[in-house]
Amino acid sequence: MNEAKIKSTLFEMLEDAGQVIKTAILKPKSIRKKSELSLVTATDKKCEQIIVRAIRKNFPSHAILTEESPPMGNSTSRWIIDPLDGTTNFAHSLPIACVSIAYEEEGKVQMGGVLDPFRGELFFAGLGKGAFLNGKKIRVSSIHTLNNALVCTGFPYDRRDHLEDYVGVFKAFLMRVHDLRRTGSAALDLCYVAAGRFDGYWEFHLQPWDKAAAMLILSEAGGKLSNLSGDPLTLEDTQNLASNGKIHAEMLKLAKPFRHLTR
């Protein structure tokens, strides 16, 4: 692995795509629906094109998994990309969105970066090298009980088909935690747990591009990630639970009754 080149390319792609998002947030938007609740904008596609072009220029043999296009290539060196995480926010000109890019080798994520262009916040981690926000090391919070915890979640696109269940798990947490938030960006939610802003997070039906980079960032910041059975979280898992580690068992106990909510 050419670590220096991968890192510099990663940062360049985040910056270039982030600038596009920041510039476009208040401009008229071209929006279409991928499904009843899932949107894609011309900016999603433009950012994806910028990132894919850079990868093909610098690493032509690498595979690419990105949200808005079919998988490209079959190399064991792979980039996993969400060119605009928080599309619904962006479509409504709400500046809570980011670019998320991870680099994977032999099935293991080696580097991950998440850039919030509106706050100028770059979250980054290298495997075994810690997690950082704008170059400063970050760690998860020290909250030990759910009663004192600020947690976050997101609602899947199939929520109208499973409304009572999703409201049920939301209610279960709301009755136990200090408070609860929903930002609309899974990558930022996980990074906020890594930075100690949130103490825990859960969400159903995330895709690999939603979480690949942020999973590494949270893990390197000392956090814990699992599915609702308590097994270590993988990119393929559809149940996602993340925490500072100290409240994980309590969160798992609340969420386990909803393990049936998978695709």
C-alpha positions in Angstrom: 0.0 0.0 0.0 1.4 3.4 -1.0 0.2 5.0 2.2 1.3 8.6 1.4 -0.2 8.6 -2.0 -3.5 7.1 -0.8 -3.8 9.6 2.0 -3.0 12.6 -0.2 -5.5 11.5 -2.8 -8.1 10.8 -0.2 -7.7 14.3 1.2 -7.7 15.9 -2.2 -10.9 14.1 -3.2 -12.7 15.1 0.0 -11.7 18.7 -0.4 -12.7 18.9 -4.1 -16.1 17.2 -3.5 -16.7 19.2 -0.3 -16.2 22.5 -2.2 -18.8 21.5 -4.8 -21.3 20.8 -2.0 -20.6 24.0 -0.1 -21.0 26.1 -3.3 -24.2 24.3 -4.4 -26.1 24.3 -1.1 -28.0 27.6 -1.7 -28.4 27.2 -5.5 -31.4 25.7 -7.4 -31.1 22.0 -7.4 -31.8 19.2 -9.9 -33.5 16.4 -7.8 -34.9 13.1 -8.7 -36.3 10.2 -6.6 -34.6 6.8 -6.5 -37.6 5.6 -4.5 -40.5 7.2 -2.6 -38.2 8.7 0.1 -34.7 8.4 -1.4 -33.4 11.4 -3.3 -30.4 12.0 -5.6 -29.3 15.4 -6.8 -27.1 16.5 -9.6 -24.5 17.5 -7.0 -24.4 13.8 -5.7 -23.5 12.8 -9.2 -21.0 15.6 -9.8 -19.1 14.8 -6.6 -19.1 11.1 -7.5 -17.6 11.9 -10.9 -14.9 14.1 -9.3 -13.9 11.3 -6.9 -14.1 8.4 -9.4 -12.0 10.4 -11.9 -9.3 11.0 -9.3 -9.2 7.3 -8.4 -8.9 6.2 -12.0 -6.1 8.7 -12.6 -4.1 7.7 -9.5 -5.0 4.1 -9.0 -6.4 2.7 -12.3 -6.4 -0.9 -11.1 -8.4 -0.2 -7.9 -12.1 -1.2 -7.5 -14.7 1.4 -6.6 -18.0 1.0 -4.6 -20.0 4.2 -4.7 -23.6 5.0 -3.9 -24.8 6.4 -7.3 -23.2 3.9 -9.7 -22.8 0.1 -10.2 -19.6 -1.4 -8.6 -16.5 -0.9 -10.7 -13.6 -3.4 -10.9 -12.8 -6.5 -8.9 -9.5 -5.7 -7.2 -8.9 -6.4 -3.5 -7.9 -2.7 -3.3 -11.2 -0.9 -3.1 -12.5 2.6 -2.5 -15.9 2.9 -0.8 -17.6 6.3 -1.4 -20.6 8.3 -0.4 -20.2 11.4 -2.5 -22.9 13.3 -0.5 -24.2 11.8 2.7 -27.2 13.8 3.9 -28.8 14.3 0.5 -32.2 15.0 1.9 -30.8 17.8 4.1 -28.9 19.2 1.1 -31.9 19.1 -1.1 -33.7 21.3 1.4 -30.7 23.6 1.7 -30.1 22.4 5.3 -26.3 22.4 5.7 -25.8 19.1 7.5 -24.1 16.9 5.0 -20.6 15.5 4.2 -18.4 13.5 1.9 -17.3 10.1 3.1 -14.5 8.1 1.5 -12.8 4.9 2.7 -9.9 2.9 1.3 -10.0 -0.9 1.8 -7.4 -3.6 1.2 -8.1 -7.4 1.4 -11.5 -6.7 3.0 -10.2 -4.4 5.7 -10.6 -0.7 5.7 -7.2 1.0 6.0 -8.1 4.7 5.9 -11.3 6.7 6.2 -12.1 10.4 5.8 -15.3 12.3 6.4 -15.5 16.0 5.5 -18.2 18.4 6.6 -17.6 21.3 4.3 -20.0 23.6 6.1 -18.2 23.4 9.4 -14.8 22.9 7.9 -14.4 19.6 9.9 -12.3 16.8 8.5 -12.5 13.5 10.4 -9.8 11.0 9.5 -8.4 7.7 10.7 -5.8 5.2 9.7 -5.9 1.6 10.8 -4.0 1.3 14.1 -3.0 5.0 14.0 -5.9 6.8 15.9 -8.7 9.1 14.9 -8.4 12.8 14.2 -10.5 15.9 13.7 -8.7 18.6 11.8 -5.4 16.9 12.8 -6.1 16.7 16.5 -6.7 13.3 18.1 -10.2 12.5 19.2 -11.7 10.0 21.7 -15.1 8.9 22.6 -17.0 10.3 25.6 -16.7 9.0 29.2 -20.5 8.8 29.8 -21.2 5.5 31.7 -25.0 5.2 31.7 -27.8 5.7 29.3 -29.5 7.9 31.7 -26.8 10.5 31.1 -26.3 9.8 27.4 -27.0 11.9 24.3 -27.7 9.4 21.5 -28.7 9.7 17.9 -30.4 7.7 15.2 -31.7 7.8 11.7 -34.9 6.5 10.1 -34.6 4.0 7.1 -36.3 4.6 3.8 -38.7 1.7 4.5 -40.1 3.4 7.6 -43.6 3.6 6.3 -43.7 -0.2 6.0 -42.5 -0.7 9.6 -43.7 2.4 11.3 -44.7 0.9 14.6 -41.4 -1.0 15.0 -39.3 2.0 14.3 -41.3 4.2 16.6 -41.1 1.4 19.2 -37.3 1.3 19.3 -37.2 5.1 19.2 -39.6 5.2 22.2 -37.6 2.6 24.1 -34.4 4.8 23.8 -36.3 8.0 24.4 -37.6 6.7 27.7 -34.0 5.8 28.9 -31.6 8.4 27.6 -30.9 12.0 28.6 -31.9 13.1 25.1 -31.9 12.0 21.5 -31.0 13.6 18.1 -31.5 12.8 14.4 -29.1 14.7 12.0 -29.8 13.0 8.7 -26.2 11.9 8.0 -25.1 8.5 9.2 -21.4 9.3 8.6 -21.5 12.4 10.7 -23.5 10.6 13.4 -20.7 8.0 13.8 -18.0 10.7 13.6 -19.8 12.6 16.4 -19.8 9.5 18.6 -16.0 9.3 17.8 -15.5 12.9 18.9 -17.6 12.5 22.1 -20.4 14.7 20.9 -22.8 11.8 21.0 -22.5 8.8 23.3 -24.3 6.3 21.1 -26.0 5.7 17.8 -28.2 3.1 16.2 -29.8 2.8 12.7 -31.1 0.1 10.5 -30.4 -0.7 6.8 -27.2 1.3 6.3 -25.2 0.6 3.2 -21.4 0.1 3.1 -20.8 3.6 1.7 -22.8 5.1 4.6 -20.5 3.8 7.2 -17.2 2.5 5.9 -15.0 5.5 6.7 -16.8 6.5 9.9 -16.7 3.0 11.3 -12.9 3.1 11.2 -12.9 6.6 12.7 -15.1 5.5 15.6 -13.1 2.3 16.2 -9.8 4.2 16.2 -11.3 6.7 18.7 -12.0 3.9 21.1 -15.7 3.3 20.3 -17.5 0.0 19.9 -19.6 -1.2 16.9 -21.8 -4.2 16.7 -25.0 -5.6 15.1 -28.0 -6.1 17.3 -26.9 -9.6 18.2 -23.7 -8.1 19.8 -21.4 -9.4 17.0 -18.7 -7.1 15.7 -20.2 -4.8 13.0 -19.4 -5.5 9.3 -20.0 -3.5 6.2 -22.7 -6.0 5.2 -24.7 -5.8 8.5 -28.1 -4.2 8.2 -28.4 -3.6 12.0 -26.0 -1.0 13.3 -25.2 -0.1 16.9 -22.3 2.2 17.9 -21.3 3.7 21.2 -18.5 4.9 23.4 -18.2 1.3 24.6 -19.4 2.1 28.1 -23.1 2.2 27.4 -23.0 -0.5 24.7 -24.5 -3.2 26.8 -27.4 -1.0 27.9 -28.1 0.0 24.3 -27.9 -3.5 23.0 -30.4 -4.7 25.6 -32.9 -2.0 24.4 -32.3 -2.7 20.7 -32.3 -6.5 20.7 -36.1 -6.9 20.6 -36.0 -5.2 17.2 -33.5 -7.6 15.5 -36.1 -8.7 13.0 -36.0 -5.3 11.3 -33.6 -6.4 8.5 -34.0 -6.6 4.7 
